[in-house]
Amino acid sequence: MADPLLDFVSSVCVQTAVYWGNPTPDGYGGYTFDDPVEIDCRWDGSTEMIRSSDGKEVLSKARLLLTQDVDEGGIIFLGSLDDLDSDEEEAPRKSADAWEILRFDKTPLFQSATEFVREAYV
């Protein structure tokens, strides 16, 4: 039986974002990422103070509802792969509109161990 909250999250995640996951130190002070993929999201551009996973207070530029897990430290861009040039696809930090994921929350639905509500802050 489908969960109404999960159905709601899926129904509002009608925007496309490009996501670069698996941030790995490159040995030179930067990071490498997996190839970019398009994911579904709901991008709420509200600014708020949040506490990052390392306990620091930071200013978040947006909160996203997501239909899949993402990595903290990964990069996300509101738009599609077609909106990026090849340099931005290969090096996401070159895009002024690509944001680092500051925090990712995954909350299980009530009485479920397998269905989750996922939120990311950038």
Steps between C-alpha positions, in 0.01 A plus 500: 500500500638839402564759769316833446798707622740324264250544216481870588880540497521327162218714361666830599848401380429629149821696448818362347840542659846384398684319777870418535545249782776309674732794581852358528809704595728540198821547704532865395244661730203438270261219427403272216141385449309228322360587158199734524149354499158658484278450804150612600461761773293781644728803540385750765719808471450621855801615700540365854763432761569128540745290693725302268586137574824613669303724740576841346229757440487583128268695274305276265384652170239230429331188634428214263258212524648202318395156380846346557799521731778752434845551653591790726777683318347401167400770254153575367375732227137593434450420133582225254820371346404690184531826697871438569797530268759221491740685736226533763404133463860393562572756774174592676657777708549698176126566490395799710161332548630166634486464878671276753269281706554618859269254672292198405217369718326167450200443726309171502128524447282417796492122556738432210861385488524511121333826388655841569455874458825648372607865536821673400622850583734699276 
